Amino acid sequence: MSSMLLSEKQTNTLKFVPDLVYFEPAALEYEKGQNIYKWAQEHHLPIQMTTSHNRIKNFPGENDLIKYKNAKRTLAVGIRKTTCTSDPVGLEHITGSLRELIEWMGREPYGRLRFVTKYHHVDSLLDAKHNRHTRFRFSINSDYVIRNFEPNGSRPPAKLPPPVIRSALSSLRSFGMKAGRMDTTNC
């Protein structure tokens, strides 16, 4: 598949690499947690332990704004017992978990998965054996939101001409994925 719209060259958005990683000790009892720990060590990232990935309170920073920005650049690895609501594509290159889930849902007769992402790094997912059981949609933020709140999200090209949009949608459909476009110019 030609991934013209999905390539890093066009959007200039790099894959997420955290500045700091927190682990719940129980996460290291799992192969996935051990693999992420090893990845963080190989990337020479500061690693800290926490009692809960939901209650990290000691982010570095002199004020709340700096702490917030540092929190957005932090990976917390824990054991989640409920549905995750964060963007899984941003961490897929680290964990591989989303592809595993897509293929697992594809094998389940009644398994269905839907997720939203603000990242364009989906090429590794396009050939997953989803059996039409997975839907994903892209969220494109305004320049203001990207600049002030989501600086690591993928940036859309300045202008997407209709033929490029049609081509991208056609490519996604050729992989058996449902694809459409929502016009938000008047929102």
N, C-alpha and C positions, 0 to 999 in steps of 0.2 A: 504494500500500500504506500502510496505517496503521502507523506505526512507533512505536507507543506505548512498547513495551519498549526500543526502540533510541534513543529521543530523548535529547539531552543534558539536557533539562529534568528528566527523571525521575531520572537518575543523578547529575546535577551533576558529571560528569567531563568536563573540557575536553579537546580534542585536544592531543596532545603537541607542544610547542614547546621545542626544546632550549635550554639556557643557553650552550652552546659547541658548535662544529662543527669537526671535523677532516677534512681531505681528503688522500687520497693524490694526488700530482701526476698520476698516470695516469688517475684518475677524471675529471679535467677535460678529457681528450681525447675524452670522450663527451658527446653532447648531454644525456643525463640528468644527468651530473655537473655540467655547465655550468648547467643549469636549477636544480639544488639549490643551487649556489653563488650564483646570482642571488637565489633565494628567501631564503637566509641573509642576504645583503647587504640586501635590502629590509626584512628584519625586524631589522636592526642587531645581528646576532648576532656575537660574537667568532669569528673564523675563524683556525684554525691549520693548518699543513701537518704531515703525518706520513709516515714512510717505510712504515708498515704499519698498516692499520686494526685489525689483530689484536694489535698490541703497543704500545698507547699507555701510556706510563709516567708522564707528567708531569701527571696530573690535579691541579688545585688543591685545597688543603686541608691543615690542620695535623696531621691524624691519619688513620688508615686508614678510620674510619667516615665522616668528612667526604669523603674522597676517593672512597669507594664511592658515597655519595649524589650527588656531582658526576658520577661516571661514569654513573649512571643517568639523568642529565639532559643527556647528551652524545650527539650524533649523529656517527658516524664514517662517512665516505663513501669507499669504496674499490672495488677490482676484486676480486670474489669469484669464485674458480674452482671452488668446491665448493658443495655444497648448503647453503643458509642455514637456520639453525635458530631465528632470532629471530622475533618476532611481526610479521608484515608489515602488519597493519591499523593499528598505531600510527603508521606513516609514510606510509600511503596518501594522505593529504591533501597530503603534500609531494611524493611521487614519482609517484603514479599507476601504479606498476609492477605492483601486484597485479592490478588490473583488466586491464592489458595481458596479464599471464601467464594469467589465467583465460580470457580470450577466445582467446588463442593455443592453449591446451590444448583449448578447445572446438572449434577447427578441426582439430585433429589426430585422426585416427581412433582411435589408441590412447593419446592423451594423457590423463593423469589427474593431478589435483592434490588434495592434502589438506593442510589447515593448521589450526592451533589458534590461537585468539586470546583475549585477556583483555579486549579492547576492544569496546565496543558500536557503534562508528562504522562500520557496514557498509552503511548506506543506499546509498552510491554504488556498491556492488557488486551489489546485488540485481537490477538489470536488465542485468547483464553477460551477454553471449551465451556461456553456459557449456556448453550442450548436454548437461547432466547429467554433465559430466566433472569437476566440482569438488565437493568436500565440505569443509565447515568446521564446526568445533565450538567452542563457547564454554567457557572455563575460568572458573569463578567461585571466587575465593579467599575465605578466611575474613577477617573483619575484622582479626584479628591479622596475617595475612600482608600484607594491603593496607597496614595502618598501619606495619609494620616493614620490609617488603621491597619492596613494589610500590605505592608511594603514588600513582603515576600511572595505575594500572590502573582500569578501570571498576568502580564500586561497584554491587552489586546493590541493588535496592530492599529495604527492611527485610523485606518479606514479599511473595512472589509468589503470589497466590491461584490455585488450579488453573484457573479459567476464563481468566485472563490468560495463563497458560502455554499452555493449549490454543489460544487465539487466536493467539499468537505462532507456535507450531509450525505451525498451519494456514496462516498467512500465508507462512511460509518454504516450505511444501510447494506453495502455489499458484504459486510461482515455479519449480517443478520441482526444488527442493532437498530433499535428504533431511534430515529433522529428527526428533529424538527427545529424550528427557529421561533423564538418568541421576540416580537418587536417591542422594545421598551423605550423607544425614542420619545414618547409622549408621557412617560411616567414621571 
